[in-house]
Amino acid sequence: MIDDVYTTGATVGAVAKALKKGGASAVDVLTFARVLPGDFRPGKAETI
């Protein structure tokens, strides 16, 4: 599975569960994320 951004893990958990139920013997996760300087300020919910 490839997920663009890993935040809470809810997507990874749901997909892994579905894959295992469908017969997958293992599930690997590869996540890419990028935060540029100035894109995030702690305590601020809105996009900068």
N, CA, C and O atoms as a printed pandas DataFrame, in Angstrom:
     atom_number atom_name residue_name chain_id  residue_number  x_coord  y_coord  z_coord
0              1         N          MET        A               1    0.842   -1.162    0.000
1              2        CA          MET        A               1    0.000    0.000    0.000
2              3         C          MET        A               1    0.887    1.224    0.000
3              4         O          MET        A               1    1.920    1.241    0.669
4              5         N          ILE        A               2    0.499    2.255   -0.744
5              6        CA          ILE        A               2    1.204    3.535   -0.732
6              7         C          ILE        A               2    0.209    4.591   -0.289
7              8         O          ILE        A               2   -0.871    4.718   -0.867
8              9         N          ASP        A               3    0.567    5.341    0.726
9             10        CA          ASP        A               3   -0.281    6.415    1.250
10            11         C          ASP        A               3    0.518    7.700    1.149
11            12         O          ASP        A               3    1.696    7.724    1.505
12            13         N          ASP        A               4   -0.102    8.768    0.669
13            14        CA          ASP        A               4    0.638   10.008    0.450
14            15         C          ASP        A               4    1.069   10.675    1.750
15            16         O          ASP        A               4    2.192   11.171    1.842
16            17         N          VAL        A               5    0.211   10.698    2.742
17            18        CA          VAL        A               5    0.541   11.310    4.032
18            19         C          VAL        A               5   -0.022   10.431    5.138
19            20         O          VAL        A               5   -1.192   10.052    5.108
20            21         N          TYR        A               6    0.808   10.114    6.099
21            22        CA          TYR        A               6    0.377    9.324    7.249
22            23         C          TYR        A               6    0.070   10.287    8.377
23            24         O          TYR        A               6    0.965   10.966    8.880
24            25         N          THR        A               7   -1.195   10.351    8.780
25            26        CA          THR        A               7   -1.561   11.251    9.877
26            27         C          THR        A               7   -1.993   10.414   11.071
27            28         O          THR        A               7   -1.181   10.124   11.950
28            29         N          THR        A               8   -3.255   10.023   11.111
29            30        CA          THR        A               8   -3.744    9.255   12.260
30            31         C          THR        A               8   -3.539    7.763   12.110
31            32         O          THR        A               8   -3.586    7.024   13.094
32            33         N          GLY        A               9   -3.311    7.310   10.879
33            34        CA          GLY        A               9   -3.181    5.880   10.627
34            35         C          GLY        A               9   -4.499    5.203   10.315
35            36         O          GLY        A               9   -4.532    3.989   10.112
36            37         N          ALA        A              10   -5.588    5.957   10.270
37            38        CA          ALA        A              10   -6.904    5.370   10.020
38            39         C          ALA        A              10   -6.985    4.731    8.633
39            40         O          ALA        A              10   -7.518    3.631    8.496
40            41         N          THR        A              11   -6.469    5.397    7.616
41            42        CA          THR        A              11   -6.503    4.842    6.260
42            43         C          THR        A              11   -5.673    3.576    6.186
43            44         O          THR        A              11   -6.122    2.566    5.645
44            45         N          VAL        A              12   -4.478    3.623    6.721
45            46        CA          VAL        A              12   -3.596    2.454    6.717
46            47         C          VAL        A              12   -4.258    1.288    7.449
47            48         O          VAL        A              12   -4.233    0.155    6.968
48            49         N          GLY        A              13   -4.832    1.557    8.581
49            50        CA          GLY        A              13   -5.483    0.504    9.364
50            51         C          GLY        A              13   -6.649   -0.127    8.629
51            52         O          GLY        A              13   -6.787   -1.350    8.614
52            53         N          ALA        A              14   -7.491    0.697    8.017
53            54        CA          ALA        A              14   -8.664    0.186    7.300
54            55         C          ALA        A              14   -8.261   -0.622    6.074
55            56         O          ALA        A              14   -8.815   -1.693    5.825
56            57         N          VAL        A              15   -7.302   -0.118    5.309
57            58        CA          VAL        A              15   -6.864   -0.831    4.113
58            59         C          VAL        A              15   -6.154   -2.130    4.483
59            60         O          VAL        A              15   -6.382   -3.161    3.851
60            61         N          ALA        A              16   -5.309   -2.090    5.486
61            62        CA          ALA        A              16   -4.612   -3.303    5.919
62            63         C          ALA        A              16   -5.606   -4.370    6.371
63            64         O          ALA        A              16   -5.455   -5.549    6.053
64            65         N          LYS        A              17   -6.606   -3.948    7.104
65            66        CA          LYS        A              17   -7.631   -4.891    7.571
66            67         C          LYS        A              17   -8.360   -5.522    6.380
67            68         O          LYS        A              17   -8.582   -6.732    6.357
68            69         N          ALA        A              18   -8.731   -4.699    5.392
69            70        CA          ALA        A              18   -9.432   -5.210    4.217
70            71         C          ALA        A              18   -8.542   -6.161    3.414
71            72         O          ALA        A              18   -9.005   -7.200    2.944
72            73         N          LEU        A              19   -7.271   -5.806    3.259
73            74        CA          LEU        A              19   -6.351   -6.666    2.517
74            75         C          LEU        A              19   -6.146   -8.007    3.215
75            76         O          LEU        A              19   -6.116   -9.052    2.566
76            77         N          LYS        A              20   -6.007   -7.974    4.538
77            78        CA          LYS        A              20   -5.825   -9.215    5.306
78            79         C          LYS        A              20   -7.083  -10.085    5.210
79            80         O          LYS        A              20   -7.002  -11.304    5.060
80            81         N          LYS        A              21   -8.248   -9.431    5.301
81            82        CA          LYS        A              21   -9.509  -10.170    5.189
82            83         C          LYS        A              21   -9.629  -10.800    3.799
83            84         O          LYS        A              21  -10.217  -11.871    3.647
84            85         N          GLY        A              22   -9.071  -10.133    2.790
85            86        CA          GLY        A              22   -9.109  -10.640    1.422
86            87         C          GLY        A              22   -8.048  -11.685    1.117
87            88         O          GLY        A              22   -7.982  -12.194   -0.002
88            89         N          GLY        A              23   -7.221  -12.009    2.097
89            90        CA          GLY        A              23   -6.260  -13.083    1.911
90            91         C          GLY        A              23   -4.801  -12.673    1.877
91            92         O          GLY        A              23   -3.931  -13.528    1.715
92            93         N          ALA        A              24   -4.512  -11.402    2.024
93            94        CA          ALA        A              24   -3.111  -10.967    2.035
94            95         C          ALA        A              24   -2.401  -11.560    3.247
95            96         O          ALA        A              24   -2.926  -11.548    4.360
96            97         N          SER        A              25   -1.207  -12.073    3.012
97            98        CA          SER        A              25   -0.458  -12.641    4.133
98            99         C          SER        A              25    0.318  -11.563    4.881
99           100         O          SER        A              25    0.662  -11.739    6.050
100          101         N          ALA        A              26    0.593  -10.453    4.209
101          102        CA          ALA        A              26    1.307   -9.339    4.845
102          103         C          ALA        A              26    0.940   -8.047    4.135
103          104         O          ALA        A              26    0.567   -8.051    2.962
104          105         N          VAL        A              27    1.048   -6.961    4.847
105          106        CA          VAL        A              27    0.777   -5.643    4.269
106          107         C          VAL        A              27    1.945   -4.738    4.641
107          108         O          VAL        A              27    2.249   -4.561    5.821
108          109         N          ASP        A              28    2.590   -4.173    3.645
109          110        CA          ASP        A              28    3.651   -3.198    3.860
110          111         C          ASP        A              28    3.104   -1.827    3.499
111          112         O          ASP        A              28    2.280   -1.693    2.594
112          113         N          VAL        A              29    3.567   -0.822    4.208
113          114        CA          VAL        A              29    3.098    0.542    3.974
114          115         C          VAL        A              29    4.286    1.426    3.648
115          116         O          VAL        A              29    5.301    1.406    4.344
116          117         N          LEU        A              30    4.150    2.200    2.584
117          118        CA          LEU        A              30    5.146    3.191    2.198
118          119         C          LEU        A              30    4.447    4.532    2.184
119          120         O          LEU        A              30    3.452    4.713    1.482
120          121         N          THR        A              31    4.961    5.468    2.952
121          122        CA          THR        A              31    4.332    6.780    3.067
122          123         C          THR        A              31    5.302    7.869    2.656
123          124         O          THR        A              31    6.468    7.865    3.051
124          125         N          PHE        A              32    4.808    8.795    1.864
125          126        CA          PHE        A              32    5.577    9.976    1.483
126          127         C          PHE        A              32    4.888   11.197    2.071
127          128         O          PHE        A              32    3.668   11.335    1.981
128          129         N          ALA        A              33    5.657   12.063    2.661
129          130        CA          ALA        A              33    5.103   13.307    3.192
130          131         C          ALA        A              33    6.155   14.384    3.070
131          132         O          ALA        A              33    7.352   14.115    3.167
132          133         N          ARG        A              34    5.706   15.595    2.858
133          134        CA          ARG        A              34    6.643   16.699    2.758
134          135         C          ARG        A              34    6.017   17.930    3.389
135          136         O          ARG        A              34    4.892   18.310    3.064
136          137         N          VAL        A              35    6.750   18.536    4.281
137          138        CA          VAL        A              35    6.335   19.792    4.881
138          139         C          VAL        A              35    7.429   20.800    4.582
139          140         O          VAL        A              35    8.583   20.610    4.967
140          141         N          LEU        A              36    7.070   21.848    3.909
141          142        CA          LEU        A              36    8.033   22.887    3.567
142          143         C          LEU        A              36    8.110   23.919    4.685
143          144         O          LEU        A              36    7.127   24.138    5.393
144          145         N          PRO        A              37    9.258   24.549    4.850
145          146        CA          PRO        A              37    9.372   25.603    5.871
146          147         C          PRO        A              37    8.269   26.646    5.679
147          148         O          PRO        A              37    8.047   27.146    4.576
148          149         N          GLY        A              38    7.598   26.953    6.766
149          150        CA          GLY        A              38    6.516   27.935    6.718
150          151         C          GLY        A              38    5.149   27.346    6.430
151          152         O          GLY        A              38    4.151   28.063    6.494
152          153         N          ASP        A              39    5.074   26.050    6.111
153          154        CA          ASP        A              39    3.793   25.423    5.814
154          155         C          ASP        A              39    3.028   25.010    7.063
155          156         O          ASP        A              39    1.831   24.733    6.993
156          157         N          PHE        A              40    3.695   24.966    8.188
157          158        CA          PHE        A              40    3.032   24.483    9.396
158          159         C          PHE        A              40    3.438   25.335   10.580
159          160         O          PHE        A              40    4.614   25.638   10.782
160          161         N          ARG        A              41    2.450   25.708   11.346
161          162        CA          ARG        A              41    2.701   26.414   12.602
162          163         C          ARG        A              41    1.948   25.679   13.707
163          164         O          ARG        A              41    0.726   25.549   13.633
164          165         N          PRO        A              42    2.647   25.200   14.720
165          166        CA          PRO        A              42    1.968   24.502   15.814
166          167         C          PRO        A              42    0.826   25.337   16.393
167          168         O          PRO        A              42    0.979   26.535   16.631
168          169         N          GLY        A              43   -0.314   24.693   16.615
169          170        CA          GLY        A              43   -1.463   25.377   17.199
170          171         C          GLY        A              43   -2.356   26.059   16.178
171          172         O          GLY        A              43   -3.393   26.613   16.542
172          173         N          LYS        A              44   -1.979   26.030   14.914
173          174        CA          LYS        A              44   -2.790   26.666   13.865
174          175         C          LYS        A              44   -3.394   25.575   12.998
175          176         O          LYS        A              44   -2.668   24.753   12.440
176          177         N          ALA        A              45   -4.708   25.560   12.880
177          178        CA          ALA        A              45   -5.387   24.523   12.100
178          179         C          ALA        A              45   -5.509   24.895   10.629
179          180         O          ALA        A              45   -5.540   24.011    9.772
180          181         N          GLU        A              46   -5.577   26.175   10.324
181          182        CA          GLU        A              46   -5.797   26.593    8.946
182          183         C          GLU        A              46   -4.529   26.416    8.099
183          184         O          GLU        A              46   -3.410   26.409    8.613
184          185         N          THR        A              47   -4.737   26.278    6.821
185          186        CA          THR        A              47   -3.623   26.165    5.884
186          187         C          THR        A              47   -2.936   27.514    5.766
187          188         O          THR        A              47   -3.582   28.561    5.729
188          189         N          ILE        A              48   -1.624   27.466    5.706
189          190        CA          ILE        A              48   -0.855   28.711    5.603
190          191         C          ILE        A              48   -0.592   29.003    4.151
191          192         O          ILE        A              48    0.042   30.008    3.828
